[in-house]
Structures are given as C-alpha cells and as structure tokens.
Amino acid sequence: MIQLVSGDILLTQAQAMAHGVAPFDHFNQGLALALREQWPAMVKDFRHWCHNQNPKPGEVWQWVGAGGHRIFNELPTTRGSPAWLFLVWRPEWEVWNGARSRN
C-alpha cells in the first residue's frame, strides 16, 4: 500500500522508497544528493546500469542495499516531472513487477 507521509524520507521504516532521477544523473542536489551521501554504492550501481542499458524516460531501476533498503529510481517521462506522480499514477503492481524484472 502507498501512504502519504511527511518527514525525513531517509529515516523511513517503509519497505521501499521511490524518487525521480534523470538517466546518467549526477545525484548532486536535493533528495538525490541525500541518497548519494547515505548509499554511495547505489549511485555507482545506477551509473553502471545506465552505461550498460542506456535507459529511456519512463523506465524504473530498483536498487537493494546490503541492509535491505529498497529504492526505486524512476526516470521521469518529462523534464521536471515530480516523482510523486510516479507513485500516484502507476499501479503498485506495475512498479514492483517492472523493476523486479530488470534486476
């Protein structure tokens, strides 16, 4: 189930987080920067995936860290597309199945 909450997303006890990121993003501002500082291995893995797969807007890449942290990195279909639209408009099963099949 998807729930709307407030606070520091990095402190969440949720099973997964999702955010929007551009292909080949540098993770140098906002939430992306906070994620890079918390989980630098995710950024390294994301860059590796981008170089190998040449992802297109609308794709989802799932990362699972050693501590079980699961992060869905959604590549928005338009520049500046808020990540929350991804959570609101895509069915939960599509997000789960689509990302799971790419790993």
DRENMINU-997200 format. One record per residue: x, y, z of N, C-alpha, C in turn; residue number from 1. Coordinates in Angstrom, 3 decimals, decimal comma. Example, Ala and Ser with C-alpha at 12.3 -4.5 7.8 and 13.67 -1.06 7.14 Angstrom:
! DRENMINU-997200
+----------+----------+----------+----------+----------+----------+----------+----------+----------+-----+
!     n.px !     n.py !     n.pz !    ca.px !    ca.py !    ca.pz !     c.px !     c.py !     c.pz ! num !
+----------+----------+----------+----------+----------+----------+----------+----------+----------+-----+
!   13,190 !   -5,690 !    7,800 !   12,300 !   -4,500 !    7,800 !   13,200 !   -3,300 !    7,800 !   1 !
!   12,850 !   -2,250 !    7,080 !   13,670 !   -1,060 !    7,140 !   12,900 !    0,030 !    7,870 !   2 !
+----------+----------+----------+----------+----------+----------+----------+----------+----------+-----+
END
This chain:
! DRENMINU-997200
+----------+----------+----------+----------+----------+----------+----------+----------+----------+-----+
!     n.px !     n.py !     n.pz !    ca.px !    ca.py !    ca.pz !     c.px !     c.py !     c.pz ! num !
+----------+----------+----------+----------+----------+----------+----------+----------+----------+-----+
!    0,834 !   -1,166 !    0,000 !    0,000 !    0,000 !    0,000 !    0,890 !    1,244 !    0,000 !   1 !
!    0,480 !    2,254 !   -0,728 !    1,208 !    3,518 !   -0,765 !    0,520 !    4,488 !    0,183 !   2 !
!    1,316 !    5,120 !    1,062 !    0,781 !    6,069 !    2,030 !    1,515 !    7,389 !    1,901 !   3 !
!    0,768 !    8,488 !    2,107 !    1,357 !    9,816 !    2,112 !    1,843 !   10,114 !    3,526 !   4 !
!    3,119 !   10,421 !    3,675 !    3,696 !   10,730 !    4,979 !    4,540 !   11,987 !    4,856 !   5 !
!    4,951 !   12,537 !    5,988 !    5,841 !   13,694 !    5,969 !    7,034 !   13,407 !    6,862 !   6 !
!    8,095 !   14,177 !    6,674 !    9,299 !   13,987 !    7,477 !   10,490 !   13,655 !    6,594 !   7 !
!   11,550 !   13,194 !    7,204 !   12,786 !   12,859 !    6,503 !   12,648 !   11,481 !    5,864 !   8 !
!   12,609 !   11,430 !    4,559 !   12,401 !   10,162 !    3,846 !   13,525 !    9,164 !    4,124 !   9 !
!   14,705 !    9,658 !    4,460 !   15,821 !    8,751 !    4,727 !   15,668 !    8,008 !    6,048 !  10 !
!   14,762 !    8,456 !    6,883 !   14,520 !    7,798 !    8,166 !   13,310 !    6,868 !    8,122 !  11 !
!   12,763 !    6,665 !    6,946 !   11,545 !    5,872 !    6,814 !   11,761 !    4,413 !    7,224 !  12 !
!   10,703 !    3,826 !    7,712 !   10,690 !    2,395 !    8,003 !    9,930 !    1,646 !    6,910 !  13 !
!    9,605 !    2,352 !    5,816 !    8,884 !    1,733 !    4,701 !    9,731 !    0,648 !    4,057 !  14 !
!    9,079 !   -0,265 !    3,374 !    9,781 !   -1,345 !    2,688 !   10,528 !   -0,847 !    1,468 !  15 !
!   10,101 !    0,294 !    0,909 !   10,751 !    0,821 !   -0,294 !   10,541 !    2,326 !   -0,384 !  16 !
!   11,440 !    2,972 !   -1,113 !   11,325 !    4,397 !   -1,426 !   11,368 !    4,522 !   -2,938 !  17 !
!   10,797 !    5,619 !   -3,445 !   10,867 !    5,882 !   -4,885 !   11,168 !    7,352 !   -5,088 !  18 !
!   11,928 !    7,629 !   -6,131 !   12,194 !    9,018 !   -6,485 !   12,515 !    9,098 !   -7,965 !  19 !
!   12,372 !   10,287 !   -8,515 !   12,661 !   10,510 !   -9,918 !   14,112 !   10,916 !  -10,097 !  20 !
!   14,735 !   10,376 !  -11,130 !   16,137 !   10,681 !  -11,420 !   16,333 !   10,601 !  -12,935 !  21 !
!   17,148 !   11,499 !  -13,456 !   17,412 !   11,507 !  -14,892 !   18,419 !   10,416 !  -15,262 !  22 !
!   18,350 !    9,911 !  -16,493 !   19,393 !    8,970 !  -16,919 !   20,765 !    9,627 !  -16,787 !  23 !
!   21,723 !    8,917 !  -16,285 !   23,095 !    9,400 !  -16,095 !   23,167 !   10,574 !  -15,113 !  24 !
!   22,193 !   10,681 !  -14,213 !   22,153 !   11,772 !  -13,233 !   23,396 !   11,760 !  -12,352 !  25 !
!   23,807 !   12,943 !  -11,907 !   24,990 !   13,063 !  -11,045 !   24,651 !   12,953 !   -9,558 !  26 !
!   23,355 !   12,906 !   -9,225 !   22,931 !   12,822 !   -7,827 !   23,594 !   13,940 !   -7,011 !  27 !
!   23,520 !   15,164 !   -7,504 !   24,227 !   16,264 !   -6,839 !   23,323 !   17,330 !   -6,242 !  28 !
!   22,032 !   17,072 !   -6,134 !   21,156 !   18,047 !   -5,481 !   19,900 !   17,374 !   -4,938 !  29 !
!   19,303 !   18,012 !   -3,959 !   18,048 !   17,551 !   -3,393 !   18,107 !   16,154 !   -2,803 !  30 !
!   17,018 !   15,424 !   -2,994 !   16,925 !   14,059 !   -2,465 !   18,000 !   13,157 !   -3,054 !  31 !
!   18,302 !   13,349 !   -4,327 !   19,333 !   12,512 !   -4,959 !   20,675 !   12,661 !   -4,245 !  32 !
!   21,032 !   13,875 !   -3,865 !   22,280 !   14,103 !   -3,133 !   22,238 !   13,405 !   -1,776 !  33 !
!   21,122 !   13,517 !   -1,091 !   20,988 !   12,857 !    0,219 !   21,113 !   11,336 !    0,074 !  34 !
!   20,522 !   10,789 !   -0,983 !   20,639 !    9,350 !   -1,228 !   22,078 !    8,966 !   -1,542 !  35 !
!   22,763 !    9,790 !   -2,333 !   24,165 !    9,510 !   -2,676 !   25,038 !    9,512 !   -1,426 !  36 !
!   24,786 !   10,453 !   -0,521 !   25,574 !   10,525 !    0,713 !   25,288 !    9,331 !    1,620 !  37 !
!   24,039 !    8,896 !    1,648 !   23,647 !    7,769 !    2,511 !   24,075 !    6,419 !    1,921 !  38 !
!   23,903 !    6,259 !    0,600 !   24,191 !    4,990 !   -0,066 !   25,003 !    5,231 !   -1,342 !  39 !
!   26,295 !    5,525 !   -1,219 !   27,109 !    5,789 !   -2,407 !   27,170 !    4,600 !   -3,376 !  40 !
!   27,013 !    3,398 !   -2,874 !   27,027 !    2,214 !   -3,750 !   25,850 !    2,239 !   -4,713 !  41 !
!   24,716 !    2,815 !   -4,291 !   23,558 !    2,895 !   -5,176 !   23,892 !    3,738 !   -6,402 !  42 !
!   24,573 !    4,863 !   -6,202 !   24,911 !    5,745 !   -7,313 !   25,878 !    5,039 !   -8,268 !  43 !
!   26,836 !    4,353 !   -7,714 !   27,796 !    3,605 !   -8,539 !   27,065 !    2,553 !   -9,369 !  44 !
!   26,149 !    1,816 !   -8,733 !   25,384 !    0,792 !   -9,441 !   24,462 !    1,403 !  -10,492 !  45 !
!   23,869 !    2,566 !  -10,173 !   22,987 !    3,249 !  -11,119 !   23,763 !    3,668 !  -12,368 !  46 !
!   24,937 !    4,237 !  -12,166 !   25,761 !    4,651 !  -13,313 !   26,156 !    3,449 !  -14,166 !  47 !
!   26,494 !    2,357 !  -13,509 !   26,846 !    1,135 !  -14,229 !   25,649 !    0,665 !  -15,069 !  48 !
!   24,472 !    0,673 !  -14,467 !   23,255 !    0,275 !  -15,175 !   23,008 !    1,187 !  -16,369 !  49 !
!   23,157 !    2,494 !  -16,173 !   22,937 !    3,445 !  -17,267 !   23,889 !    3,178 !  -18,429 !  50 !
!   25,152 !    2,952 !  -18,123 !   26,125 !    2,711 !  -19,185 !   25,855 !    1,404 !  -19,927 !  51 !
!   25,353 !    0,400 !  -19,218 !   25,085 !   -0,890 !  -19,848 !   23,745 !   -0,943 !  -20,569 !  52 !
!   22,731 !   -0,238 !  -20,041 !   21,369 !   -0,375 !  -20,570 !   20,880 !    0,818 !  -21,385 !  53 !
!   21,555 !    1,962 !  -21,274 !   21,109 !    3,187 !  -21,950 !   19,604 !    3,388 !  -21,747 !  54 !
!   19,177 !    3,606 !  -20,491 !   17,752 !    3,661 !  -20,164 !   17,029 !    4,834 !  -20,826 !  55 !
!   15,742 !    4,634 !  -21,020 !   14,871 !    5,639 !  -21,623 !   13,937 !    6,207 !  -20,559 !  56 !
!   13,439 !    7,437 !  -20,764 !   12,463 !    8,012 !  -19,824 !   11,281 !    7,071 !  -19,637 !  57 !
!   10,830 !    6,969 !  -18,405 !    9,721 !    6,093 !  -18,063 !   10,153 !    4,758 !  -17,484 !  58 !
!   11,434 !    4,422 !  -17,606 !   11,922 !    3,162 !  -17,048 !   12,134 !    3,292 !  -15,538 !  59 !
!   12,180 !    2,160 !  -14,883 !   12,395 !    2,098 !  -13,438 !   13,564 !    1,164 !  -13,168 !  60 !
!   14,459 !    1,621 !  -12,299 !   15,582 !    0,778 !  -11,876 !   15,489 !    0,610 !  -10,366 !  61 !
!   15,504 !   -0,616 !   -9,911 !   15,411 !   -0,913 !   -8,484 !   16,794 !   -1,247 !   -7,936 !  62 !
!   17,097 !   -0,679 !   -6,783 !   18,343 !   -0,985 !   -6,092 !   18,010 !   -1,515 !   -4,707 !  63 !
!   18,683 !   -2,581 !   -4,298 !   18,520 !   -3,127 !   -2,953 !   19,885 !   -3,133 !   -2,303 !  64 !
!   20,007 !   -2,385 !   -1,197 !   21,267 !   -2,285 !   -0,491 !   21,511 !   -3,457 !    0,437 !  65 !
!   22,715 !   -3,523 !    0,948 !   23,105 !   -4,611 !    1,846 !   22,219 !   -4,676 !    3,078 !  66 !
!   21,732 !   -3,541 !    3,550 !   20,869 !   -3,509 !    4,726 !   19,411 !   -3,757 !    4,403 !  67 !
!   19,110 !   -4,099 !    3,151 !   17,733 !   -4,369 !    2,757 !   16,980 !   -3,138 !    2,287 !  68 !
!   17,652 !   -1,986 !    2,219 !   16,995 !   -0,775 !    1,731 !   16,684 !   -0,943 !    0,251 !  69 !
!   15,436 !   -0,706 !   -0,119 !   14,987 !   -0,872 !   -1,499 !   14,597 !    0,504 !   -2,029 !  70 !
!   15,228 !    0,904 !   -3,127 !   14,957 !    2,216 !   -3,709 !   14,624 !    2,048 !   -5,178 !  71 !
!   13,456 !    2,572 !   -5,565 !   13,050 !    2,584 !   -6,961 !   13,455 !    3,926 !   -7,551 !  72 !
!   14,277 !    3,900 !   -8,567 !   14,720 !    5,107 !   -9,255 !   13,946 !    5,183 !  -10,560 !  73 !
!   13,005 !    6,134 !  -10,640 !   12,153 !    6,268 !  -11,809 !   12,691 !    7,373 !  -12,689 !  74 !
!   12,823 !    7,104 !  -13,961 !   13,288 !    8,096 !  -14,917 !   12,058 !    8,789 !  -15,492 !  75 !
!   11,759 !   10,017 !  -15,033 !   10,529 !   10,713 !  -15,450 !   10,441 !   10,839 !  -16,972 !  76 !
!    9,199 !   10,886 !  -17,449 !    8,989 !   10,980 !  -18,887 !    9,153 !   12,401 !  -19,405 !  77 !
!    9,087 !   13,398 !  -18,518 !    9,304 !   14,781 !  -18,931 !   10,232 !   15,448 !  -17,937 !  78 !
!   10,992 !   16,416 !  -18,398 !   11,916 !   17,148 !  -17,534 !   11,132 !   17,840 !  -16,420 !  79 !
!   11,561 !   17,636 !  -15,190 !   10,906 !   18,275 !  -14,052 !    9,663 !   17,561 !  -13,576 !  80 !
!    9,378 !   16,390 !  -14,105 !    8,211 !   15,628 !  -13,683 !    8,392 !   15,186 !  -12,239 !  81 !
!    7,485 !   15,591 !  -11,339 !    7,649 !   15,229 !   -9,924 !    7,593 !   13,724 !   -9,704 !  82 !
!    8,429 !   13,240 !   -8,815 !    8,479 !   11,808 !   -8,532 !    7,165 !   11,301 !   -7,972 !  83 !
!    6,418 !   12,168 !   -7,253 !    5,179 !   11,682 !   -6,656 !    4,159 !   11,287 !   -7,708 !  84 !
!    4,228 !   11,847 !   -8,902 !    3,310 !   11,417 !   -9,954 !    3,502 !    9,947 !  -10,278 !  85 !
!    4,736 !    9,506 !  -10,202 !    5,070 !    8,098 !  -10,417 !    4,332 !    7,230 !   -9,407 !  86 !
!    4,316 !    7,655 !   -8,159 !    3,670 !    6,868 !   -7,114 !    2,155 !    6,917 !   -7,221 !  87 !
!    1,629 !    8,065 !   -7,614 !    0,184 !    8,221 !   -7,651 !   -0,432 !    7,564 !   -8,886 !  88 !
!    0,213 !    7,708 !  -10,044 !   -0,431 !    7,307 !  -11,286 !   -0,086 !    5,919 !  -11,788 !  89 !
!    0,973 !    5,327 !  -11,343 !    1,305 !    3,974 !  -11,806 !    0,818 !    2,953 !  -10,790 !  90 !
!    0,160 !    1,907 !  -11,259 !   -0,303 !    0,877 !  -10,321 !    0,889 !    0,260 !   -9,583 !  91 !
!    0,674 !   -0,017 !   -8,308 !    1,744 !   -0,556 !   -7,475 !    2,324 !   -1,842 !   -8,069 !  92 !
!    1,491 !   -2,714 !   -8,594 !    1,995 !   -3,976 !   -9,147 !    2,887 !   -3,730 !  -10,349 !  93 !
!    2,583 !   -2,690 !  -11,168 !    3,398 !   -2,403 !  -12,336 !    4,795 !   -1,957 !  -11,904 !  94 !
!    4,849 !   -1,122 !  -10,885 !    6,137 !   -0,661 !  -10,374 !    6,928 !   -1,846 !   -9,864 !  95 !
!    6,313 !   -2,679 !   -9,061 !    7,015 !   -3,819 !   -8,465 !    7,477 !   -4,806 !   -9,530 !  96 !
!    6,558 !   -5,226 !  -10,402 !    6,892 !   -6,235 !  -11,407 !    7,881 !   -5,704 !  -12,435 !  97 !
!    7,709 !   -4,467 !  -12,874 !    8,603 !   -3,894 !  -13,875 !   10,019 !   -3,761 !  -13,361 !  98 !
!   10,188 !   -3,251 !  -12,160 !   11,528 !   -3,072 !  -11,599 !   12,158 !   -4,413 !  -11,248 !  99 !
!   11,350 !   -5,321 !  -10,733 !   11,881 !   -6,624 !  -10,346 !   12,409 !   -7,376 !  -11,572 ! 100 !
!   11,738 !   -7,226 !  -12,702 !   12,158 !   -7,960 !  -13,892 !   13,447 !   -7,393 !  -14,488 ! 101 !
!   13,845 !   -6,165 !  -14,102 !   15,058 !   -5,556 !  -14,648 !   16,302 !   -5,906 !  -13,838 ! 102 !
!   16,155 !   -6,525 !  -12,694 !   17,330 !   -6,885 !  -11,860 !   17,665 !   -8,345 !  -11,965 ! 103 !
+----------+----------+----------+----------+----------+----------+----------+----------+----------+-----+
END
